[in-house]
């Protein structure tokens, strides 16, 4: 209940806030009020009026948080401003009182705190580090910034947009970097992919450290002066400082990006913002594809023979070489230094190109660079002679053909590369019998008659043709037959083959009918051989003719029939000779036939509009979002429905009527659970569900940074006398660029007097004890681990520093734990003791009972005796 002074203040407030307008009031009943956060106080919200005439006060309970009160006359008002980020809804109960006794209510009052844009977005770091290799493809993220906003995430107030404010340096006004406005991912532009170059630095040798490499390079390229130590040589010290800066990119980055995040999607002049810096180091990309590598086949030399070299960006990398194709032989290898070796001679005619896949891995088999596909092209040498495709090539020519009439082409093959002179062939006639009446084109191998031929002169001619390439020669045999002139037409046995019916589901290759024709020309020649062709009514190529050498042709189904597209066909079939007719003779109606085909409708299953259904979505796609829409139709136009099968994760649902596939409510896609999955969509007729079609849908999930690196172990021990560093290893389920390399640090970046933490590689760090304690002691060390995008948390790592046994384990002196047993241990010991005593008593009782029975038996025996 409000104090009288507050009541007077509230009364004056009501007068001022009314501003000439009526304030809301109403009966004592359940009420929902919307109040913007940050509303100035004191502020009157609503006046409740009780129906009981003797009410002299009100009682307010519930989630007031000391910010909401009620006056004696029923005014609900704010004493303190509300904060949406703290509480979004206040649920209250209100009663009307007479004295201290409730006479009305309670009623429920719900105050919804409305979010206003009063929180600026903030980055989770002020400085980010990005490492990018030369020639990194444009658009591929290598770093990511992340910001949060305490305003309502469902409102524009927390809709964040990232922009790149500036790039330092930017001498030519050319941006090398870009940022994804939605995700904060930073990648190179096309100019960055092309122009980014790393500064020169010392290249470390395998197994060497920075100091050794620098000293060796200094000795190789500089003249040492006397016995001056390296550390006192000013040139050496200068180079050393430069390389130290390279090892710590924060000290001397190649580029600094200023990035900004704005709420309200960055589309309002009233949007709030935050800024951060991204320090970028450009690293030399030594991992360069040496291909394509060109090698001559049958190359003579000492094997294995070096043919190329790769170099990883990690000087300690191990190389592995595999073949992309599954071939029986793979004559390649790779050395520890990255030299690609050829182990034997190659033959281009066996294989003209090889694709080698080179992996660079660490000692655990993890890739340190993306795989390279290296092409090895085998260059041709002239090591194959021309080969006649037929042992005897046979051609036919009609008598009385005019001079120059073509006879045919001699077919010869050379296995050497067609695109080189090694397969360039030349033709020449060596012999002709019985007379020289033919000529051959020296380039194409085309044979022609030099004069009109007569069967009375000769019915056959035998030719020998020499075929040369630049290094080899072959002779081919040719037989030319002079045949009778084609002065007879092929004649069908009938010119109308009637009407035929086919259902639209008739199988391909089905023979509809067989047609026959005869020819009176010389048997066994091209003048009498008959070929059948469909010349009309088959525009879509649904039917085809198959011809044999006995004057018969088969009309077959060559493509699927579709009643909805064409319900009937009227085909014309022509019979023709391969040899031309004599001059003045033409094909007539007797050499043609017709056939009618009617297609009958079949109730067909629904048909999908797309052959391939592949979908790629981010794993943080929200519930209710549409994944894709399946389109299908029934050939007969009937109503169809959809269903889904094989969604083993239960993430999806399909609208049976529209085919729209959405993410279920409360379903959470997780790439770390499954990177890709498949399911089947079934389309079926509503009236006949058995008539259905299936289509597989493939879904690939894109990674988002929803996991932080976590330690694989959370405790270890160190022996006092022989302290050894502890190697901490972390794992992150996210993929690149949201995974390794990790950044390890002691919490809050503070230096510890007892511990030192240094990186080992991208996924592990070394924890070293600086100073041993005087007695056994257990330390809880906060370790902060961040992924490549700067996301991470602090984790506790327990280390016990102790005296160790000879086997290297912590030693515990006898009696150290006396009197400090825990409750479970104490209860266990007591229970065991009681159980043992009970067992002894049971055994003793059993023996006494057995002795008494024995004595009684002896007494009965004595009585009988």
ZAMARGU-4260 file (C-alpha; in steps of 0.2 Angstrom, whole numbers, plus 5000, padded with zeros to 4 digits):
<rodrens>
0) 5000/5000/5000 | 5007/5017/4995 | 5013/5029/5008 | 5002/5045/5010 | 5017/5056/5004
5) 5019/5044/4989 | 5000/5046/4986 | 5001/5065/4985 | 5016/5063/4973 | 5007/5051/4962
10) 4992/5062/4962 | 5002/5076/4955 | 5010/5064/4943 | 4993/5059/4936 | 4989/5077/4933
15) 5005/5080/4924 | 5005/5064/4914 | 4987/5066/4909 | 4991/5081/4899 | 4973/5084/4896
20) 4970/5066/4891 | 4960/5054/4901 | 4971/5040/4909 | 4965/5022/4908 | 4954/5015/4922
25) 4942/5000/4923 | 4935/4987/4934 | 4945/4975/4945 | 4948/4961/4933 | 4962/4951/4924
30) 4972/4964/4914 | 4986/4963/4901 | 4997/4979/4900 | 5011/4983/4888 | 5024/4995/4895
35) 5040/5001/4885 | 5056/4998/4895 | 5065/5013/4901 | 5048/5023/4904 | 5052/5038/4916
40) 5046/5035/4934 | 5035/5038/4943 | 5023/5033/4930 | 5004/5028/4931 | 4999/5013/4921
45) 4981/5010/4925 | 4968/5013/4939 | 4958/4998/4945 | 4941/5002/4952 | 4933/4989/4964
50) 4914/4986/4964 | 4913/4984/4983 | 4909/5002/4990 | 4919/5000/5006 | 4936/4996/4998
55) 4949/5007/5006 | 4965/5000/4999 | 4973/4987/4988 | 4987/4973/4990 | 4999/4969/4975
60) 5009/4953/4976 | 5020/4944/4963 | 5034/4949/4952 | 5035/4967/4957 | 5054/4967/4959
65) 5051/4983/4970 | 5048/4992/4953 | 5029/4991/4953 | 5016/4997/4966 | 4998/5001/4969
70) 4990/5016/4977 | 4976/5016/4990 | 4964/5022/4976 | 4969/5008/4964 | 4982/5017/4953
75) 4995/5004/4947 | 5011/5014/4944 | 5030/5012/4941 | 5042/5016/4955 | 5058/5011/4945
80) 5060/5009/4926 | 5058/4992/4918 | 5072/4983/4909 | 5067/4970/4895 | 5084/4962/4896
85) 5082/4958/4914 | 5063/4953/4914 | 5051/4952/4899 | 5035/4949/4908 | 5029/4953/4926
90) 5015/4943/4933 | 5006/4951/4947 | 4991/4947/4958 | 4979/4961/4965 | 4966/4961/4978
95) 4954/4974/4985 | 4954/4977/5004 | 4943/4983/5017 | 4955/4986/5031 | 4967/4971/5029
100) 4954/4959/5023 | 4952/4955/5004 | 4935/4958/4998 | 4938/4956/4979 | 4951/4947/4969
105) 4964/4941/4967 | 4965/4946/4948 | 4980/4942/4937 | 4989/4957/4930 | 5002/4953/4916
110) 5014/4967/4912 | 5023/4964/4896 | 5039/4974/4895 | 5041/4981/4877 | 5059/4981/4870
115) 5066/4998/4864 | 5083/4999/4856 | 5093/5004/4871 | 5107/4992/4869 | 5121/4994/4857
120) 5128/4978/4849 | 5145/4973/4856 | 5158/4962/4849 | 5164/4947/4859 | 5182/4954/4857
125) 5190/4971/4853 | 5204/4963/4843 | 5203/4948/4831 | 5217/4939/4822 | 5215/4933/4804
130) 5228/4923/4795 | 5226/4921/4776 | 5237/4913/4764 | 5242/4920/4747 | 5230/4916/4733
135) 5216/4911/4744 | 5201/4910/4733 | 5189/4925/4734 | 5174/4922/4745 | 5181/4908/4756
140) 5181/4914/4774 | 5197/4914/4784 | 5191/4924/4800 | 5175/4928/4808 | 5169/4942/4820
145) 5154/4940/4831 | 5143/4952/4841 | 5128/4951/4852 | 5114/4963/4856 | 5104/4962/4873
150) 5088/4969/4864 | 5074/4957/4859 | 5082/4945/4846 | 5065/4943/4838 | 5064/4962/4834
155) 5074/4973/4822 | 5083/4980/4838 | 5094/4965/4838 | 5095/4962/4819 | 5114/4964/4817
160) 5123/4969/4801 | 5142/4969/4799 | 5151/4981/4788 | 5169/4984/4783 | 5173/5002/4788
165) 5191/5003/4782 | 5207/4993/4777 | 5224/4999/4783 | 5234/5001/4773 | 5224/5005/4757
170) 5237/5013/4746 | 5229/5011/4729 | 5211/5012/4736 | 5209/4994/4732 | 5200/4983/4745
175) 5208/4966/4747 | 5195/4960/4760 | 5176/4959/4762 | 5164/4954/4776 | 5148/4945/4775
180) 5135/4957/4782 | 5124/4943/4790 | 5138/4931/4797 | 5153/4942/4800 | 5164/4930/4790
185) 5179/4939/4782 | 5186/4933/4766 | 5197/4940/4751 | 5190/4949/4736 | 5195/4945/4719
190) 5208/4958/4720 | 5214/4951/4736 | 5215/4933/4729 | 5226/4940/4715 | 5237/4953/4723
195) 5240/4948/4741 | 5258/4945/4745 | 5267/4939/4761 | 5282/4948/4767 | 5298/4938/4766
200) 5303/4928/4781 | 5315/4914/4786 | 5309/4897/4780 | 5311/4884/4794 | 5319/4867/4789
205) 5310/4851/4794 | 5314/4848/4813 | 5323/4864/4815 | 5318/4879/4826 | 5317/4898/4822
210) 5334/4901/4829 | 5343/4887/4820 | 5335/4892/4803 | 5339/4911/4806 | 5357/4907/4810
215) 5360/4896/4795 | 5352/4909/4783 | 5363/4922/4791 | 5379/4912/4788 | 5374/4908/4770
220) 5370/4925/4764 | 5381/4936/4776 | 5400/4937/4780 | 5403/4934/4798 | 5414/4947/4806
225) 5427/4940/4818 | 5420/4931/4833 | 5406/4943/4836 | 5391/4932/4843 | 5375/4932/4834
230) 5366/4942/4847 | 5378/4956/4846 | 5378/4958/4827 | 5366/4972/4823 | 5361/4965/4806
235) 5357/4948/4814 | 5347/4957/4828 | 5337/4967/4815 | 5332/4952/4806 | 5328/4943/4822
240) 5317/4957/4828 | 5308/4956/4811 | 5305/4938/4812 | 5299/4939/4830 | 5286/4951/4824
245) 5280/4938/4811 | 5279/4925/4825 | 5267/4937/4835 | 5255/4945/4822 | 5248/4957/4835
250) 5264/4967/4835 | 5265/4969/4817 | 5250/4964/4806 | 5250/4966/4787 | 5233/4974/4787
255) 5221/4981/4800 | 5202/4981/4797 | 5190/4991/4806 | 5173/4982/4806 | 5157/4989/4812
260) 5141/4980/4818 | 5124/4989/4818 | 5107/4984/4825 | 5091/4987/4815 | 5099/4978/4801
265) 5110/4994/4798 | 5096/5002/4789 | 5091/5016/4801 | 5100/5032/4805 | 5095/5028/4823
270) 5104/5011/4823 | 5116/5008/4837 | 5133/5001/4833 | 5150/4994/4839 | 5167/4993/4832
275) 5181/4980/4832 | 5198/4978/4824 | 5204/4963/4814 | 5223/4961/4813 | 5227/4951/4797
280) 5243/4942/4793 | 5247/4937/4775 | 5257/4921/4775 | 5266/4914/4760 | 5258/4900/4752
285) 5271/4887/4748 | 5258/4874/4744 | 5257/4877/4725 | 5251/4864/4712 | 5266/4860/4701
290) 5255/4853/4687 | 5252/4850/4674 | 5268/4840/4672 | 5272/4835/4654 | 5282/4818/4652
295) 5287/4810/4636 | 5281/4792/4635 | 5295/4778/4635 | 5307/4791/4643 | 5324/4784/4645
300) 5333/4787/4661 | 5337/4782/4679 | 5321/4777/4689 | 5314/4783/4701 | 5315/4800/4692
305) 5310/4816/4700 | 5297/4825/4689 | 5290/4839/4701 | 5290/4845/4719 | 5277/4851/4732
310) 5281/4861/4748 | 5269/4862/4762 | 5266/4878/4772 | 5270/4867/4788 | 5289/4863/4787
315) 5286/4847/4798 | 5272/4840/4786 | 5273/4823/4779 | 5268/4819/4761 | 5257/4806/4755
320) 5252/4802/4737 | 5237/4793/4730 | 5229/4791/4713 | 5212/4798/4709 | 5207/4785/4697
325) 5207/4766/4702 | 5220/4760/4691 | 5230/4743/4692 | 5247/4752/4691 | 5252/4768/4699
330) 5270/4772/4694 | 5272/4787/4706 | 5279/4791/4723 | 5283/4806/4734 | 5298/4808/4746
335) 5298/4816/4763 | 5305/4832/4755 | 5290/4833/4743 | 5299/4827/4728 | 5286/4818/4716
340) 5295/4803/4708 | 5291/4793/4692 | 5295/4774/4695 | 5294/4767/4678 | 5292/4772/4659
345) 5275/4777/4654 | 5265/4772/4638 | 5253/4785/4632 | 5243/4772/4622 | 5239/4764/4639
350) 5235/4780/4648 | 5237/4798/4642 | 5235/4807/4658 | 5236/4803/4677 | 5229/4813/4691
355) 5239/4813/4707 | 5232/4818/4724 | 5245/4825/4736 | 5241/4826/4754 | 5251/4836/4767
360) 5248/4829/4785 | 5255/4830/4802 | 5262/4816/4812 | 5244/4811/4817 | 5237/4810/4799
365) 5228/4827/4800 | 5228/4837/4785 | 5239/4853/4786 | 5235/4859/4769 | 5221/4856/4757
370) 5224/4841/4745 | 5232/4845/4728 | 5226/4837/4712 | 5242/4836/4700 | 5239/4832/4682
375) 5253/4822/4673 | 5251/4822/4654 | 5260/4809/4644 | 5267/4816/4628 | 5266/4805/4613
380) 5281/4798/4603 | 5279/4789/4587 | 5280/4771/4593 | 5265/4764/4583 | 5263/4759/4565
385) 5247/4762/4555 | 5235/4747/4556 | 5222/4742/4543 | 5205/4740/4551 | 5200/4726/4540
390) 5212/4712/4534 | 5203/4714/4517 | 5193/4730/4514 | 5178/4726/4502 | 5170/4739/4491
395) 5156/4739/4478 | 5154/4750/4463 | 5141/4749/4449 | 5146/4747/4431 | 5143/4761/4420
400) 5146/4774/4434 | 5154/4790/4427 | 5172/4793/4429 | 5178/4799/4446 | 5164/4790/4455
405) 5168/4787/4473 | 5171/4769/4478 | 5174/4771/4497 | 5187/4776/4510 | 5200/4765/4516
410) 5199/4764/4535 | 5216/4764/4544 | 5220/4767/4562 | 5236/4774/4571 | 5237/4772/4590
415) 5248/4788/4592 | 5240/4804/4597 | 5229/4811/4583 | 5234/4829/4588 | 5252/4826/4583
420) 5261/4822/4567 | 5264/4805/4573 | 5247/4800/4568 | 5247/4810/4551 | 5244/4796/4538
425) 5248/4796/4519 | 5241/4784/4506 | 5248/4777/4490 | 5243/4764/4478 | 5256/4750/4476
430) 5248/4737/4464 | 5231/4736/4455 | 5226/4720/4446 | 5220/4716/4433 | 5222/4734/4427
435) 5226/4751/4434 | 5209/4760/4434 | 5208/4767/4452 | 5216/4782/4461 | 5217/4786/4480
440) 5218/4802/4489 | 5235/4803/4498 | 5228/4812/4513 | 5210/4805/4516 | 5212/4787/4508
445) 5197/4790/4497 | 5197/4778/4482 | 5189/4784/4465 | 5187/4776/4448 | 5197/4784/4434
450) 5185/4777/4421 | 5168/4769/4418 | 5169/4751/4423 | 5161/4736/4414 | 5158/4719/4421
455) 5163/4711/4405 | 5180/4719/4407 | 5182/4713/4425 | 5170/4709/4440 | 5184/4711/4454
460) 5199/4722/4456 | 5213/4719/4469 | 5223/4734/4476 | 5237/4735/4488 | 5238/4752/4497
465) 5253/4758/4507 | 5250/4769/4522 | 5264/4779/4530 | 5266/4789/4546 | 5282/4799/4549
470) 5291/4783/4555 | 5281/4768/4550 | 5273/4760/4535 | 5259/4747/4532 | 5251/4739/4517
475) 5232/4736/4516 | 5223/4724/4504 | 5207/4730/4495 | 5194/4721/4485 | 5183/4731/4473
480) 5168/4722/4466 | 5160/4728/4450 | 5141/4725/4452 | 5126/4725/4440 | 5117/4742/4438
485) 5102/4746/4450 | 5088/4745/4438 | 5075/4737/4449 | 5065/4744/4463 | 5062/4737/4480
490) 5043/4732/4481 | 5033/4730/4497 | 5023/4714/4499 | 5008/4726/4504 | 5007/4745/4505
495) 4995/4746/4520 | 4999/4737/4535 | 4983/4742/4544 | 4980/4748/4561 | 4988/4743/4577
500) 4986/4747/4596 | 4999/4750/4609 | 4997/4754/4627 | 5007/4769/4633 | 5017/4758/4645
505) 5024/4747/4631 | 5042/4743/4634 | 5056/4750/4623 | 5062/4738/4610 | 5045/4730/4608
510) 5042/4725/4589 | 5025/4731/4583 | 5026/4723/4566 | 5037/4715/4552 | 5037/4722/4535
515) 5044/4714/4519 | 5050/4719/4502 | 5059/4711/4487 | 5071/4717/4474 | 5075/4708/4457
520) 5093/4715/4455 | 5108/4705/4456 | 5107/4695/4473 | 5120/4699/4487 | 5124/4716/4480
525) 5120/4734/4485 | 5108/4735/4471 | 5097/4722/4478 | 5100/4725/4497 | 5085/4734/4505
530) 5085/4746/4519 | 5069/4752/4528 | 5067/4770/4534 | 5052/4779/4542 | 5050/4795/4532
535) 5034/4803/4539 | 5023/4803/4554 | 5038/4800/4567 | 5043/4818/4570 | 5047/4814/4589
540) 5057/4798/4585 | 5046/4787/4595 | 5048/4773/4582 | 5063/4765/4573 | 5066/4753/4559
545) 5078/4738/4561 | 5084/4731/4545 | 5092/4714/4541 | 5099/4707/4524 | 5084/4696/4520
550) 5072/4710/4514 | 5063/4711/4531 | 5061/4726/4543 | 5055/4727/4560 | 5045/4742/4567
555) 5050/4744/4585 | 5047/4756/4600 | 5062/4767/4602 | 5056/4780/4615 | 5043/4780/4629
560) 5025/4782/4623 | 5014/4796/4630 | 4996/4796/4627 | 4994/4814/4633 | 5007/4820/4621
565) 5001/4809/4605 | 4987/4797/4605 | 4990/4791/4587 | 5003/4790/4573 | 5002/4787/4554
570) 5019/4781/4549 | 5026/4780/4531 | 5040/4767/4528 | 5051/4768/4513 | 5061/4754/4506
575) 5078/4759/4498 | 5094/4752/4490 | 5111/4758/4497 | 5116/4759/4478 | 5109/4773/4468
580) 5096/4769/4454 | 5101/4770/4436 | 5098/4787/4428 | 5079/4790/4424 | 5073/4777/4437
585) 5064/4784/4453 | 5056/4776/4468 | 5037/4776/4467 | 5022/4771/4478 | 5027/4752/4476
590) 5042/4756/4487 | 5032/4764/4501 | 5020/4757/4514 | 5009/4765/4528 | 5004/4759/4545
595) 4992/4767/4558 | 4996/4766/4577 | 4984/4770/4591 | 4990/4773/4609 | 4979/4768/4623
600) 4979/4778/4639 | 4986/4770/4655 | 4984/4777/4673 | 5002/4782/4676 | 5011/4786/4692
605) 5015/4805/4696 | 5030/4812/4688 | 5043/4824/4698 | 5048/4840/4689 | 5066/4839/4694
610) 5078/4824/4691 | 5090/4829/4705 | 5085/4836/4722 | 5100/4842/4732 | 5099/4855/4745
615) 5112/4865/4755 | 5107/4874/4771 | 5116/4881/4786 | 5114/4871/4802 | 5107/4885/4812
620) 5092/4886/4800 | 5077/4890/4812 | 5062/4879/4815 | 5048/4882/4803 | 5059/4887/4789
625) 5055/4880/4772 | 5069/4868/4766 | 5062/4866/4748 | 5046/4863/4739 | 5043/4847/4729
630) 5035/4849/4712 | 5026/4834/4704 | 5011/4831/4693 | 5000/4817/4687 | 5001/4813/4669
635) 4982/4811/4669 | 4979/4827/4679 | 4973/4818/4695 | 4975/4825/4712 | 4991/4820/4721
640) 4998/4820/4738 | 5015/4819/4746 | 5023/4810/4760 | 5041/4808/4767 | 5051/4792/4771
645) 5068/4790/4779 | 5070/4805/4789 | 5079/4796/4803 | 5083/4811/4813 | 5065/4817/4813
650) 5070/4835/4809 | 5058/4838/4794 | 5039/4838/4790 | 5030/4839/4773 | 5014/4847/4768
655) 5004/4832/4760 | 4995/4844/4748 | 5009/4856/4742 | 5025/4846/4744 | 5033/4860/4755
660) 5046/4853/4767 | 5049/4862/4783 | 5060/4860/4798 | 5049/4854/4812 | 5045/4864/4828
665) 5059/4861/4841 | 5070/4852/4828 | 5088/4858/4829 | 5099/4854/4814 | 5116/4849/4819
670) 5131/4847/4807 | 5141/4839/4820 | 5129/4825/4822 | 5127/4822/4803 | 5135/4832/4789
675) 5123/4826/4776 | 5108/4815/4776 | 5095/4808/4763 | 5077/4805/4763 | 5064/4799/4751
680) 5048/4809/4745 | 5034/4799/4738 | 5021/4807/4727 | 5005/4797/4725 | 4987/4798/4718
685) 4975/4803/4731 | 4962/4791/4724 | 4974/4777/4721 | 4989/4778/4734 | 4996/4762/4727
690) 5001/4772/4711 | 5016/4782/4717 | 5033/4788/4712 | 5048/4790/4724 | 5063/4803/4723
695) 5078/4804/4734 | 5082/4821/4742 | 5100/4825/4748 | 5103/4838/4761 | 5120/4845/4766
700) 5122/4855/4781 | 5134/4870/4781 | 5144/4873/4797 | 5141/4888/4809 | 5151/4892/4824
705) 5140/4883/4837 | 5154/4874/4846 | 5169/4879/4857 | 5185/4870/4859 | 5185/4858/4874
710) 5199/4850/4883 | 5200/4831/4880 | 5206/4829/4898 | 5203/4839/4913 | 5216/4833/4926
715) 5234/4827/4927 | 5249/4826/4939 | 5267/4832/4939 | 5281/4824/4949 | 5291/4836/4960
720) 5308/4828/4957 | 5306/4826/4938 | 5293/4839/4932 | 5288/4836/4914 | 5276/4848/4904
725) 5258/4843/4902 | 5252/4843/4884 | 5234/4850/4884 | 5224/4844/4869 | 5207/4852/4863
730) 5194/4847/4851 | 5181/4857/4842 | 5167/4849/4832 | 5165/4863/4820 | 5174/4863/4803
735) 5186/4876/4796 | 5186/4891/4798 | 5177/4888/4815 | 5189/4875/4821 | 5208/4874/4823
740) 5220/4882/4825 | 5216/4886/4843 | 5222/4900/4854 | 5227/4894/4872 | 5230/4906/4886
745) 5228/4907/4905 | 5212/4915/4910 | 5211/4934/4908 | 5228/4934/4900 | 5237/4936/4917
750) 5254/4929/4919 | 5255/4915/4933 | 5270/4914/4945 | 5268/4895/4944 | 5263/4891/4927
755) 5268/4894/4909 | 5257/4890/4894 | 5264/4889/4876 | 5257/4883/4860 | 5263/4866/4852
760) 5252/4866/4837 | 5235/4871/4831 | 5226/4859/4843 | 5237/4857/4858 | 5247/4868/4871
765) 5261/4864/4884 | 5258/4868/4902 | 5274/4870/4911 | 5277/4871/4930 | 5289/4886/4934
770) 5292/4883/4952 | 5288/4867/4962 | 5278/4869/4979 | 5286/4863/4995 | 5273/4850/4998
775) 5260/4841/4988 | 5247/4853/4981 | 5233/4853/4969 | 5230/4867/4957 | 5214/4872/4948
780) 5221/4882/4933 | 5208/4892/4922 | 5213/4889/4903 | 5205/4899/4890 | 5204/4891/4873
785) 5197/4900/4857 | 5194/4893/4840 | 5200/4901/4824 | 5185/4913/4824 | 5189/4919/4841
790) 5175/4909/4850 | 5179/4900/4866 | 5176/4898/4885 | 5187/4896/4900 | 5189/4879/4907
795) 5196/4872/4923 | 5211/4860/4922 | 5216/4851/4938 | 5235/4848/4941 | 5241/4839/4956
800) 5260/4842/4960 | 5266/4827/4971 | 5280/4816/4976 | 5280/4801/4964 | 5285/4782/4965
805) 5298/4774/4954 | 5284/4770/4942 | 5280/4788/4940 | 5264/4789/4950 | 5259/4800/4964
810) 5264/4793/4981 | 5252/4793/4996 | 5259/4790/5013 | 5251/4778/5025 | 5239/4786/5038
815) 5238/4802/5028 | 5219/4800/5026 | 5216/4793/5044 | 5201/4800/5052 | 5195/4809/5037
820) 5185/4796/5029 | 5169/4802/5020 | 5152/4797/5025 | 5149/4784/5011 | 5166/4775/5016
825) 5162/4775/5035 | 5144/4768/5032 | 5152/4754/5021 | 5165/4749/5034 | 5151/4749/5048
830) 5140/4738/5037 | 5154/4726/5033 | 5158/4724/5051 | 5140/4721/5056 | 5138/4708/5042
835) 5154/4699/5048 | 5148/4698/5066 | 5131/4692/5060 | 5139/4678/5050 | 5149/4672/5065
840) 5134/4671/5076 | 5124/4662/5063 | 5138/4649/5061 | 5139/4647/5080 | 5121/4645/5083
845) 5120/4632/5069 | 5134/4621/5078 | 5126/4622/5095 | 5109/4616/5087 | 5118/4602/5078
850) 5127/4596/5095 | 5110/4596/5104 | 5102/4585/5091 | 5117/4573/5092 | 5116/4572/5111
855) 5097/4569/5110 | 5100/4555/5098 | 5113/4547/5109 | 5101/4547/5124 | 5087/4538/5114
860) 5100/4525/5109 | 5105/4522/5127 | 5087/4520/5132 | 5084/4506/5119 | 5099/4497/5124
</rodrens>
